[in-house]
Amino acid sequence: MDTYLDMLQDSLKKKLDILNRIMRYQKEESDMLKQGSMDMEAFDRSINEKVVLAESIDSLDDGFEQVYDRIREEMIAHKERYAVQIRAMQDMIAEISEKNVLIQAEENRIKLEVDNFARRESAALRQKRNGGKAALSYYNNMKKLNYMDSQFMDKKK
């Protein structure tokens, strides 16, 4: 039974570690978004790493549930015997829940920042494109102005 409880605690510790890593990636993404120009490849790598970490959390959760289902009856029947381990797991679960809320809030904030960044970049691109069109139009108009038909030229010297 102690082995199973240790497995559950290890699973929760690993989950906490993964959540801390996700929070570090979020900090990096937030810092990238605050800069004027962003390295899109680094941002994509960060997002992909978070996806991998989220998948590993899912597998840890599945394993935790399987082990817990095996020992639940024994734990409930003898909860005073395992009170220390149960309390430690409850504390870790509370910390995990808190971090989940913080991560979700930060993900929402980052999503808004990404949307704002995309809008700014799109507007800048549109402005450059319009500026290029205006320059081309100006060039074409000036070329027409500099061209004079021979009928208007004074042939006297």
matplotlib code that plots the C-alpha trace (Angstrom):
import matplotlib.pyplot as plt

x = [0.0, 2.8, 4.3, 1.0, 0.8, 4.4, 3.5, 0.5, 2.7, 5.4, 2.8, 1.6, 5.2, 5.8, 2.6, 3.7, 7.1, 5.4, 3.0, 6.0, 7.7, 4.5, 4.5, 8.1, 7.2, 4.3, 6.6, 8.9, 6.0, 4.8, 8.2, 8.4, 5.1, 6.2, 9.1, 8.6, 9.5, 9.0, 10.8, 7.9, 9.9, 10.8, 7.2, 6.0, 8.6, 7.3, 3.7, 4.7, 6.6, 3.5, 1.4, 3.8, 3.8, 0.0, -0.1, 2.3, 0.0, -2.9, -1.0, 0.0, -3.6, -4.6, -2.0, -2.9, -6.6, -5.7, -3.6, -6.1, -8.9, -6.9, -6.2, -9.2, -11.1, -8.1, -7.3, -10.9, -11.1, -7.8, -7.5, -6.0, -3.1, -2.4, -3.3, 0.2, 0.4, -3.2, -2.6, 0.5, -1.4, -4.2, -1.8, -0.2, -3.6, -4.5, -1.3, -1.9, -5.4, -4.1, -1.5, -4.1, -6.1, -3.1, -2.0, -5.5, -5.7, -2.2, -3.1, -6.2, -4.0, -1.4, -4.2, -5.3, -1.8, -1.3, -4.5, -3.4, 0.1, -1.5, -3.7, -0.8, 1.4, -1.5, -2.1, 1.6, 1.7, -1.4, 0.2, 3.4, 1.4, -0.6, 2.5, 4.0, 1.0, 1.0, 4.7, 4.1, 1.1, 3.2, 6.0, 3.7, 2.0, 5.3, 6.5, 3.5, 4.2, 7.7, 6.7, 5.7, 4.4, 6.5, 3.6, 4.1, 7.8, 9.2, 11.5, 13.2, 16.6]
y = [0.0, 2.4, 1.8, 2.8, 5.9, 6.8, 6.3, 8.7, 11.3, 10.9, 11.4, 14.6, 15.9, 15.2, 17.1, 20.1, 20.1, 20.0, 22.9, 24.9, 24.3, 25.4, 28.6, 29.3, 28.8, 31.2, 33.8, 33.4, 33.8, 36.9, 38.4, 37.7, 39.4, 42.5, 43.0, 45.1, 42.2, 38.6, 35.4, 33.4, 30.1, 30.4, 31.3, 28.2, 26.0, 27.2, 26.5, 23.0, 22.3, 23.3, 20.9, 18.0, 18.9, 19.0, 15.6, 14.2, 15.7, 13.8, 10.5, 11.2, 11.9, 8.6, 6.7, 8.5, 7.5, 3.9, 3.6, 5.5, 3.2, 0.2, 1.5, 3.8, 1.3, 0.5, 4.2, 5.0, 2.1, 2.9, 6.7, 7.3, 4.9, 6.9, 10.3, 11.8, 10.7, 11.7, 15.1, 15.6, 14.5, 16.9, 19.8, 18.9, 18.7, 22.1, 23.5, 21.8, 23.3, 26.8, 26.5, 25.2, 28.3, 30.6, 28.8, 29.1, 32.8, 33.4, 31.4, 33.7, 36.8, 35.5, 34.7, 38.3, 39.6, 37.3, 38.7, 42.2, 41.5, 39.9, 43.0, 45.4, 43.3, 43.1, 46.9, 47.5, 45.2, 46.8, 50.2, 49.1, 47.6, 50.8, 52.9, 50.8, 51.2, 55.0, 55.1, 53.1, 55.3, 58.4, 57.1, 56.2, 59.6, 61.4, 59.3, 60.5, 64.1, 64.0, 62.6, 65.2, 64.6, 66.0, 68.3, 70.4, 70.7, 73.9, 73.0, 76.4, 76.8]
z = [0.0, 0.8, -2.6, -4.3, -2.1, -3.1, -6.7, -6.3, -4.6, -7.3, -10.0, -8.2, -7.9, -11.6, -12.4, -10.3, -12.1, -15.5, -14.5, -13.3, -16.7, -18.5, -16.4, -17.5, -21.2, -20.6, -19.1, -22.2, -24.6, -22.7, -22.9, -26.6, -27.1, -25.2, -27.6, -30.7, -33.1, -32.3, -33.3, -34.6, -34.7, -31.0, -30.1, -32.1, -30.4, -27.0, -27.9, -29.1, -25.9, -23.9, -26.0, -25.3, -21.6, -21.5, -23.1, -20.4, -17.8, -19.3, -19.2, -15.6, -14.7, -16.3, -14.4, -11.1, -11.6, -12.3, -9.2, -7.0, -8.2, -7.0, -3.5, -2.8, -0.8, 1.4, 1.9, 2.9, 5.2, 7.0, 6.4, 9.9, 9.1, 5.9, 7.2, 6.6, 3.0, 2.3, 3.7, 1.6, -1.5, -0.6, -0.3, -3.6, -5.3, -3.9, -5.3, -8.6, -8.8, -8.0, -10.7, -13.2, -12.6, -12.9, -16.1, -17.6, -16.8, -18.3, -21.4, -21.9, -21.4, -23.9, -26.4, -26.2, -26.6, -29.6, -31.2, -30.5, -32.0, -35.1, -35.5, -35.2, -37.6, -40.1, -39.9, -40.4, -43.4, -44.8, -44.4, -46.1, -48.9, -49.3, -49.1, -51.8, -54.0, -53.4, -54.3, -57.5, -58.4, -57.8, -59.9, -62.8, -62.6, -62.6, -65.5, -67.5, -66.5, -67.7, -71.1, -73.6, -77.0, -79.9, -81.0, -77.9, -78.2, -79.6, -82.4, -82.6, -81.1]

ax = plt.figure().add_subplot(projection="3d")
ax.plot(x, y, z, "-o")
ax.set_aspect("equal")
plt.show()
